[in-house]
Amino acid sequence: MKPKRTVRGWTVKSHLVTAETEMDLPSRPEVFDFHGVSMTHYFTDNWENIQNFQARPDDILIATYPKAGTTWVSNILDQLYFGQTSPERQTSIPLYARVPNLEITIPSLQPGSGPFSTAYKGTDMVDKLPTSPRLIKTHLPVQFVPKSFWEQKCRIVYVARNAKDNVVSYFHFDRMMFLQPEPGDWSSYLLRFMEGKMVFGSWYDHVNGWWKKKQTYSKLHYMFYEDLIEDTGREIDKLCCFLGLSPSIEEKERITGRVQFDCMKRDNMVNHSTFPGMDFKMSSFMRKGKVGDWKNHFTVAQSEQFDEDYKKMMKNPTLQCRTEI
Ligand code: PPS
C-alpha cells in the first residue's frame, strides 16, 4: 500500500484556496512521446481545449522552458499592469492563479468535497480571469502554441536560462513536485536532460524553436534570466518598451524592489508555498535564484561532456546563453 502523506491540496472557488490534506499520493507520472516531445498526461489531457483556446488580441503570453524564470517575469508583468490599479490582488491571490498555466490539467484525485476533489484545468482558469490584459503562462514548445495566439497577434514574452543552471533548477524542482516524474539521481537526470527526455522536451529544441520564431514574429520579446539577474531595472525598461508601458520612476523602483529574489521568497503569494503537490522539505520553489549554481552540481567530467554535446546541439551563433556573469 502506498504511504499516506500530508500534501497541500486545493478547493477551486474564485481562485485556488489551499489546505493541508492527508491522502494517498498519486504515483509520479511517466513521460511519453507526444508528437515528438516528452510530456506527461498533466499537460496533454486537455489537449483539444488547449489547441482550440481562444486568445484575445491583448492577451500576453509568458513562455518559457520550465525553471527559466517564469515566476519572476510573471510577477514583473503582474506588478506592471496591476500593481497600482489593484494592489489587493497581489496580497490575496497567489501568482499561479493570477497568471495561470494554460496547459496544466489535474484530474480530481479523491472523491468528496475537500482538496483535490475538483479537477483543475488551466484553460478554465484563464477563461475565468477578470483582467485585461490577461497574463497567461505556458511551457509549450513553440510548435504547440494554440494558433489563436498567432492569429490575434498577441504579445509574447519568452525567457531563456542557460542550460546548466536550468537543469539544476529542474532537478531540484522534480524532487519536490509530486506531479512531475521521479527525478532519480543527478547523473542519470543530467543524461536525460541532454537527451531531451524532460517534461516539455528538449531544452535545446525549446530555446532554439522560440529563437527562430522571433525572426518572423515581431511581437515576441526574447529575454534571458542572466540579464535579469545582472540588471533587473534595465530589463524591466526593455519590457516596458516592448509592451508600450511607461511607469513613473518611483513605480519602476517599487517594482524592481518587489521582484528581488529575497522579497519574492518571503512573499507567500508568489513563493508557491500554497501550491498543491509540492514538498518543501525536499527543496524550495524559490531555491537559490543565482547564475552559476551549476558549479555546485556538475563534476568536471560532466561539465566537459555537457559542453561537447552543447556545441553540437547549439549551432546558431546568434543565440548565446551565459553560464556565468
Ligand atoms: S516554473 O516551475 O517553471 O514556473 O519555475 P520558474 O519560475 O520558471 O523558475 C524557478 C527558478 O527561478 C528562480 N527565481 C528567481 N531568481 C532570481 N530572482 C527572482 N526574483 C526569482 N524568482 C524566481 C527560482 O529561484 C528558481 O531557480 P533556482 O535556481 O531553482 O533557485
Boltz pocket constraint, residues with backbone or C-beta under 6 A from the ligand:
constraints:
  - pocket:
      binder: B
      contacts: [[A, 64], [A, 65], [A, 66], [A, 67], [A, 68], [A, 69], [A, 70], [A, 71], [A, 72], [A, 165], [A, 168], [A, 169], [A, 170], [A, 172], [A, 173], [A, 259], [A, 260], [A, 261], [A, 262], [A, 264], [A, 284], [A, 285], [A, 286], [A, 287], [A, 288], [A, 289], [A, 290], [A, 293]]
      max_distance: 6.0
